[in-house]
């Protein structure tokens, strides 16, 4: 069964990698520790050619199994 509850977090892009992969710093709200997560661009952001640069704040959908995250929105 598909879980409809989606978990979103905000982070800052630290490093741009090939094939629209990015390293993003995310602050854990419980422990206040900063962790780095590997994320990729969502399909809609690729289609509309939304540029994401190092230092941009982004909204990320986190994979519940601990894999890669997906950038769903660039924040202002």
Order of alpha helices (4+ residues) and beta strands (2+ residues): beta-beta-beta-alpha-beta-beta
